Amino acid sequence: MQPHRLQRSVWRSASGLAAVFLSGFLASCGGGGGSSSSAVVATFPASPALLSDSNVAALLVQAGPGANVNMPYVSVRVCEPNTRRCTTIDNVLVDTGSTGLRLFASQVNAAITLPAHTIGSSSTISECAQFLNTLAWGSVKVADVEMGGQLAFSGVGVERAPAVPVQLMDAGHASIPAACTGAPLLATSTNASNNTQMLTANGILGVGLFASDRQHYYDCASPATGCELTGLTGVRRYPLPAQQVQNPVSLFVSGNNNGVVIQLPALPTSNSGGTATGVSSAQGYLIFGVGTQANNRLNQASVIPVNAQGNFTTVYRGVSYASSFLDSGSNGLYFNDPAPSVLAGTCRLASNDFYCPGSTQNLTARMQTATSSASVSFSISSADTLFSQSTHFAFSNLGGNMGGEPISPCPVGGCTFDWGLPFFFGRTVYTVIEGKSVNTGTGTLNGPFNAFTTN
């Protein structure tokens, strides 16, 4: 039996709350490098990808409803199965640290009616999905999912996954089980309840290392009296992998279904006066498939094997962070520094979850690869300085701590190094799904694994 995977995405706003954002889809899209109408926009990196390609979607990092930072978004179309009754959901967070498509029910139910997902003899299935600091609660439905090709007309020229189990998040759905109240529930807005956490996006697209999400499933046949976790007719706490909420990429009917590639441009870390900075927005690509097309070749990437939990080892300042992972859904680089005085500083504008060093720190770590290790350079600037630039929302130099996790000794499973979105800027990052393989031209690599190159 596959081990349960704890979802690892982190959302932190400038106030330290779990909030994310996205603005609308590109008014005009480029490809193969593109152009910009503003000096503070980091444009599409040089790439064989084109936004007209069926396996390519525009990936945007810019201000949106929540005015948060470092959040990448795409548009996703969902359809009633085997029909062209569809709705396009914009402002969906791309998350390589989780599995499955999760949309707010209010975004879907007003436009189309998705049929219930059935497990065993039950068609009243709900799910509680656990992230690092939040929970997603809601019913499980079935949808045809389409992405890419700028969502070409009538579903032609896009990537399509039929009959995908997806979660419709709804904090008010049914009677929430006690086991699903240990952390704030993701909601479209905050209210008087202490058990909701605003997610100013329309959903989460989990395109991580795993095909199924391995979360907790409930039968809500009697919502008024509560949802049952055990004793279900034909339903288990962890249903068969194929019955769970799925990574839609793994179900694409094309051959572009073994993983994803994220390409984002490099960003400036300081302005002409030497002040730590970023840009107002960044534009990149979400490419479906690895080694399946000319636009997603693995080439000479550094390959990072992962364990059953999706983790690998990072060595930083002599400490082995054995619970490291790559996560586009985390808006910073999150780790506890064994030399805390280097990154210490009192954050006044930002939450103390972030680092506020007196000056930008240029640092280096090593990631364990398939053959040796790869050196990774990164920088951490004061979150106060970055957040004071009210028109900038994309930063490659934002970092923070992992809370109360000790460094010495490391906890069971190892210390954590969350390589969030800042790692993705200026790189091509590959995520290959478990059970899938990549033909490199000289051999075959089997997932799950990550890889990266520097653009």
C-alpha positions in Angstrom: 0.0 0.0 0.0 1.3 3.4 -0.9 2.1 5.7 2.1 -0.2 8.6 2.9 1.2 11.8 1.6 0.9 14.9 3.7 0.3 17.9 1.3 3.1 20.4 1.7 1.9 23.6 0.1 2.4 26.8 2.1 0.5 30.0 1.5 1.8 33.1 3.4 0.9 36.7 2.7 2.8 39.7 3.8 0.7 39.7 7.0 1.6 36.1 7.7 -1.9 34.8 6.8 -2.5 32.0 4.3 -3.7 34.0 1.3 -2.9 33.8 -2.4 -3.8 35.8 -5.5 -4.0 36.0 -9.2 -5.0 38.5 -11.7 -6.8 37.8 -14.9 -5.5 35.8 -17.9 -3.0 37.5 -20.2 -4.5 40.2 -22.3 -2.0 39.3 -25.0 0.3 36.3 -25.0 3.7 35.8 -26.5 5.9 32.8 -27.0 9.5 31.9 -27.4 10.7 34.9 -25.4 7.8 37.3 -25.9 7.9 41.1 -25.2 6.8 43.4 -22.4 4.9 46.6 -22.2 6.5 47.5 -18.9 10.1 47.6 -17.6 9.1 45.9 -14.4 7.5 42.8 -16.0 9.8 39.8 -16.3 8.7 38.4 -19.7 8.6 34.8 -21.0 12.0 33.2 -20.9 13.6 32.0 -24.1 12.0 28.6 -24.8 10.9 26.2 -27.5 7.4 26.4 -26.0 4.7 28.5 -27.6 1.4 29.4 -26.0 -0.4 28.1 -29.1 1.0 24.6 -28.4 -1.6 22.2 -27.1 0.6 21.2 -24.2 1.5 24.7 -23.0 -0.4 27.0 -20.7 0.5 30.6 -19.7 1.8 30.8 -16.2 1.5 34.2 -14.4 2.9 35.6 -11.2 1.4 39.0 -10.6 -0.9 41.0 -8.4 -4.5 39.8 -8.0 -7.4 40.2 -5.7 -5.4 39.4 -2.6 -2.3 41.4 -3.6 -0.1 38.6 -2.3 3.3 37.7 -3.7 5.0 34.8 -5.6 1.9 32.8 -6.6 1.8 31.2 -10.1 -1.6 30.8 -11.8 -3.2 29.3 -14.9 -6.7 28.9 -16.3 -8.5 25.5 -16.2 -11.6 24.4 -18.1 -13.9 21.8 -16.6 -16.8 20.2 -18.4 -19.7 17.9 -17.6 -18.3 14.5 -18.7 -18.7 13.6 -22.4 -20.3 17.0 -23.2 -19.3 20.5 -24.3 -21.1 22.0 -21.3 -18.0 23.6 -19.8 -16.8 26.6 -17.7 -13.4 28.1 -17.6 -12.0 28.8 -14.2 -9.3 31.5 -14.1 -7.0 32.3 -11.2 -6.1 28.7 -10.3 -2.9 28.2 -8.3 -0.3 25.9 -9.8 1.1 23.7 -7.0 3.8 21.1 -7.6 3.6 20.2 -3.9 0.1 18.6 -4.0 -2.0 16.3 -6.1 -5.4 16.9 -7.6 -7.7 19.7 -8.9 -9.6 21.5 -6.2 -12.0 24.3 -7.2 -14.3 26.3 -5.0 -17.9 25.0 -5.5 -19.2 28.5 -6.0 -17.1 28.8 -9.1 -18.4 25.6 -10.7 -22.0 25.1 -9.5 -23.2 28.4 -10.9 -22.2 27.4 -14.4 -22.4 23.6 -14.8 -23.5 20.5 -12.8 -20.9 17.9 -12.3 -22.0 14.4 -11.4 -21.1 12.8 -8.1 -18.0 10.6 -7.7 -19.0 7.1 -6.7 -16.8 4.8 -4.6 -18.2 1.3 -4.0 -22.0 1.8 -3.7 -21.7 5.3 -2.3 -22.2 8.5 -4.4 -22.1 10.9 -1.5 -18.3 11.1 -1.1 -16.5 14.1 0.5 -12.9 14.7 1.2 -10.7 16.4 3.8 -7.4 17.3 2.2 -4.6 18.3 4.5 -2.1 20.9 3.6 0.8 22.0 5.8 -1.2 24.7 7.5 -4.8 24.5 6.1 -7.5 22.0 5.2 -9.6 21.7 2.1 -13.1 20.3 2.7 -15.8 19.5 0.2 -17.5 17.0 -2.1 -15.9 14.9 -4.8 -17.3 15.2 -8.3 -16.3 14.0 -11.8 -15.3 16.4 -14.6 -13.5 16.4 -17.9 -10.5 18.7 -17.5 -8.9 20.7 -20.2 -5.8 22.9 -20.2 -3.2 24.4 -22.5 -3.3 25.7 -26.1 -4.7 29.0 -24.7 -7.9 26.8 -24.1 -8.5 26.4 -27.8 -12.0 26.6 -29.1 -14.3 23.5 -28.5 -11.7 21.5 -26.8 -9.6 21.0 -29.9 -5.9 21.7 -29.6 -5.8 21.4 -25.8 -4.8 18.7 -23.3 -7.8 16.8 -22.1 -8.3 14.4 -19.2 -11.7 12.6 -19.1 -13.7 11.7 -16.0 -11.3 13.1 -13.4 -12.3 13.0 -9.7 -12.0 16.6 -8.5 -12.8 18.2 -5.2 -15.3 21.1 -4.9 -14.1 23.0 -1.8 -16.9 24.4 0.3 -16.3 25.2 4.0 -20.1 25.1 4.5 -20.6 21.7 2.9 -22.4 19.1 5.1 -21.4 18.6 8.7 -17.7 18.9 8.9 -16.1 15.9 10.7 -14.2 16.6 13.9 -11.1 15.2 12.3 -11.3 17.9 9.7 -11.2 20.8 12.1 -7.5 20.7 13.3 -6.5 23.6 11.0 -8.4 26.4 9.2 -10.5 25.4 6.3 -9.8 27.0 2.9 -12.7 29.4 2.0 -13.4 32.0 -0.6 -13.4 34.7 2.1 -12.9 35.0 5.8 -15.8 35.2 8.2 -16.5 35.3 11.9 -15.4 31.6 12.3 -11.9 30.9 13.4 -11.9 27.8 11.3 -11.8 29.4 7.9 -8.8 30.8 6.0 -9.2 33.0 3.0 -7.7 31.6 -0.3 -8.1 34.4 -2.8 -7.8 32.1 -5.8 -10.5 30.1 -7.5 -8.8 26.8 -6.9 -5.6 24.7 -6.7 -4.1 22.7 -9.5 -2.0 20.0 -7.8 0.5 18.7 -10.4 2.9 17.1 -8.0 4.9 13.9 -8.0 1.9 11.6 -7.3 -1.0 10.4 -9.4 -3.5 10.2 -6.5 -3.8 12.4 -3.4 -4.0 9.8 -0.5 -6.2 11.9 1.6 -9.2 11.2 4.0 -12.5 10.3 2.4 -16.0 10.4 4.0 -19.5 9.2 3.2 -21.9 12.1 3.7 -25.1 10.3 3.0 -26.7 12.1 6.0 -25.2 15.5 6.0 -27.4 16.7 8.8 -26.1 14.0 11.2 -22.5 14.0 10.1 -20.2 12.4 7.7 -18.7 8.9 8.5 -15.1 8.0 8.0 -15.4 4.3 8.7 -18.0 1.6 8.3 -18.8 2.7 4.8 -20.4 0.3 2.3 -17.6 -0.4 -0.2 -15.7 2.8 0.9 -12.4 2.8 2.8 -10.7 5.6 4.6 -8.1 5.5 1.8 -9.9 4.3 -1.3 -8.0 2.6 -4.1 -5.6 5.0 -5.7 -7.6 5.2 -8.9 -10.7 6.1 -6.9 -9.1 9.1 -5.2 -8.8 12.7 -6.4 -6.4 12.5 -9.3 -3.5 14.5 -10.8 -5.3 15.5 -14.0 -2.0 15.5 -16.0 -1.6 11.8 -15.4 -5.0 11.2 -17.1 -4.3 13.3 -20.3 -5.4 11.2 -23.3 -2.4 12.5 -25.2 1.1 11.2 -24.6 1.9 14.4 -22.5 0.9 12.8 -19.3 4.0 11.8 -17.4 4.6 15.2 -15.7 5.0 18.9 -16.0 7.7 21.5 -16.8 7.7 25.0 -15.3 9.7 27.7 -16.9 9.9 31.2 -15.3 12.3 34.1 -16.1 15.2 35.2 -13.9 14.4 38.2 -11.7 16.5 41.1 -10.5 17.3 40.9 -6.8 18.3 44.6 -6.4 17.7 47.9 -8.2 20.2 50.4 -9.5 20.5 51.9 -6.0 21.3 48.5 -4.4 17.9 48.1 -2.7 16.5 44.6 -2.6 13.7 44.3 -5.2 11.7 42.1 -7.5 9.3 42.9 -10.4 5.6 43.7 -10.7 4.9 40.5 -12.5 6.5 37.5 -14.2 5.3 35.5 -17.2 6.2 31.9 -17.9 5.1 28.5 -19.1 3.4 25.5 -17.7 4.3 22.7 -20.1 2.6 19.3 -20.0 4.7 16.2 -20.5 8.4 15.6 -20.0 10.5 14.2 -22.9 7.4 13.8 -25.0 7.7 16.8 -27.3 10.5 19.1 -28.6 9.3 21.7 -26.1 9.8 19.6 -22.9 13.0 17.7 -23.4 14.9 16.8 -20.2 18.3 17.6 -21.9 21.1 17.9 -19.4 19.0 18.5 -16.3 20.2 17.7 -12.8 17.9 14.8 -11.8 16.8 14.6 -8.2 15.5 11.2 -7.0 12.8 11.4 -4.3 11.6 8.9 -1.7 8.1 7.6 -1.2 7.0 10.9 0.4 8.4 13.0 -2.4 11.4 14.2 -0.4 15.2 14.5 -1.1 18.2 15.7 0.8 19.6 19.3 0.8 22.8 20.0 2.5 23.1 23.6 3.9 25.7 24.9 6.3 26.7 21.3 7.0 23.1 20.2 8.0 21.3 17.5 5.9 17.7 18.6 5.3 16.4 15.1 4.5 12.8 16.3 4.1 13.4 18.7 1.2 11.0 19.3 -1.6 10.3 21.5 -4.6 7.0 23.4 -4.3 5.7 26.0 -6.7 2.8 26.6 -4.2 5.1 27.9 -1.5 5.7 31.6 -2.0 9.1 31.6 -0.3 12.1 29.5 0.5 11.3 28.1 3.9 13.9 26.5 6.2 15.3 26.9 9.6 18.9 28.3 9.4 21.5 26.6 11.7 23.2 30.0 11.9 20.0 32.1 12.7 21.9 35.3 13.4 22.8 35.6 9.7 19.2 35.9 8.7 17.8 37.2 11.9 16.2 40.6 12.0 13.0 42.1 13.4 10.3 42.1 10.7 8.0 45.1 11.2 5.9 45.0 8.0 6.1 41.3 7.4 5.2 38.5 9.8 8.1 37.0 11.8 7.5 33.8 9.7 9.7 35.6 7.1 13.4 36.5 7.3 14.4 40.2 7.5 18.2 40.3 7.4 20.0 43.6 7.6 21.4 43.1 4.1 20.8 40.6 1.3 22.5 37.3 2.1 23.9 35.3 -0.9 23.8 31.7 0.0 24.6 28.2 -1.4 23.2 24.8 -0.8 23.6 21.4 -2.4 20.8 19.1 -3.6 21.4 15.3 -3.7 21.1 14.2 -7.3 21.0 10.8 -9.0 24.8 10.8 -9.5 26.3 13.2 -7.0 25.0 16.6 -5.9 24.1 19.9 -7.5 25.1 23.3 -6.2 22.2 25.8 -5.9 22.8 29.5 -5.3 20.0 31.6 -3.7 19.6 34.9 -1.9 17.5 36.0 1.0 16.5 39.7 1.4 14.5 41.5 4.0 10.8 40.7 3.6 10.1 44.2 5.0 12.0 45.8 2.1 10.4 43.6 -0.5 6.8 44.1 0.8 7.3 47.9 1.1 7.4 48.0 -2.8 3.6 48.0 -3.2 3.7 47.5 -6.9 6.0 44.5 -6.9 4.6 41.0 -6.5 7.3 38.6 -7.9 10.5 38.0 -5.9 13.3 35.5 -6.2 14.8 36.5 -2.8 12.0 35.9 -0.3 12.4 33.4 2.5 11.2 32.4 5.9 11.5 29.9 8.7 9.7 26.6 9.2 8.2 27.6 12.5 9.0 25.4 15.6 10.9 22.7 13.8 14.2 22.1 15.5 17.6 21.9 13.7 19.5 19.9 16.3 18.5 17.2 16.4 16.4 17.1 13.3 12.9 15.6 13.8 11.9 12.2 12.6 12.0 12.2 8.8 14.7 15.0 8.8 14.8 18.7 8.8 12.7 20.5 6.2 13.9 22.7 3.3 10.9 24.0 1.3 12.3 25.1 -2.1 9.3 27.4 -3.0 8.7 29.6 -6.0 11.9 31.7 -5.7 13.8 28.5 -6.7 11.8 28.3 -10.0 12.7 31.8 -11.2 15.5 31.6 -13.9 15.2 27.8 -14.1 13.4 25.0 -15.9 11.9 22.7 -13.3 10.6 19.2 -14.1 8.1 17.1 -12.0 7.8 13.5 -13.2 4.8 11.5 -11.8 5.1 8.2 -10.0 4.5 5.2 -12.3 5.5 7.3 -15.4 8.7 7.2 -17.3 10.9 9.5 -19.4 12.8 8.4 -22.5 16.0 10.5 -22.4 17.3 9.2 -25.7 20.0 7.3 -24.0 17.9 5.4 -21.5 14.7 5.5 -19.4 14.1 7.3 -16.1 11.2 6.2 -13.9 9.2 8.6 -11.8 8.7 10.0 -9.3 11.6 12.5 -9.6 12.4 16.2 -10.0 14.9 17.8 -12.2 16.1 21.2 -13.1 18.3 23.3 -15.4 19.3 26.9 -15.2 17.7 28.9 -18.1 
